[in-house]
Amino acid sequence: MHLKTCVMPDAVTPLAHRQCPLCGQPNHCTPANTGSFAGACWCKTQLFPPELLAQLAPDQRNNSCICQACVNHFHTQQSHSL
């Protein structure tokens, strides 16, 4: 399984999408809230499995951040299915 970390390029401005594309709740994305990738964010050290990212509609990929609750829920579901 290939895991992806959150990549935050320096040359672009983050999109102001503040809701999780999976659950619709606030995603607590620091770059989306501040308009800068310079700040600390929980997702910078988070692993996003391709199976989780595949749950997003194509137009939502690389467009808004999945919230930590959805990431944690995915990992919990995966550990119970083993």
N, C-alpha and C positions, 0 to 999 in steps of 0.2 A: 504494500500500500504506500503510495506516495502522499506525503503531507505537505501542505503549503502553509507558509507563514504569511502574515499580513505584510504586504510590500507597500511602503510609503515613499514614492519618488519625491525628490526635492524640487524638481523643476515645474511642478504643476500645483494648482490649488485644489484642495479637496472639495468634493461636492457636498452640499449642505443637506444631505439625506440623513435625517436623524431617527428614522424608524427602521426597525429590523424588517427585511423583506419577507421573512418567514412568519413572524408572529404579529407584526405591526406595532409592537411596543417600542419605547425608546431604546436605541442601541448603545447609548452612552459612548459614542464615538467622539473622542477628543478632537481629532482633525475636522470632523463635520461640524462640531460645535464652535470651534475656534477659527476655522478657515486656514489652519496651518498644520503641516505634518511635523512641525518641530517639537510639539509637546509630547509628554508621555501618554500612552494609551494602553489599556489592558491587552489589546489585540496584537501588539508588537511582539509579544512572546507566545502568542496562542497558535496552535496548530489547527489548520482547517482542512480536514480530510476531503479528498475529491468527492466522496459519496455525499458529504454534507453540501458542498458547493453545487453538486448536480441537482439538488432539490430546488434550486433557484431557477426561475424562468430566464431564458437567454438574455432578455433585455435588462434583467436585474443584476447580472454578473458584472463584477467590477464597477458597480454603480452605487451600492450602499452596503453598509456593514451588517453582518449577522450579529445579533446581540449575544452577550456572554451566556445568558440563560439558555438560548437555543443551542449554542455550542456545547454547553454542559449537558443538556438533555440528550443530544446526539451521542456524546461519549458514554453516558449512562446506559442508553438503549443498546449501544454496541457491546458494552461489557456484559449486559444481561443476556445477550444473544450468543455469547461464546459458550 
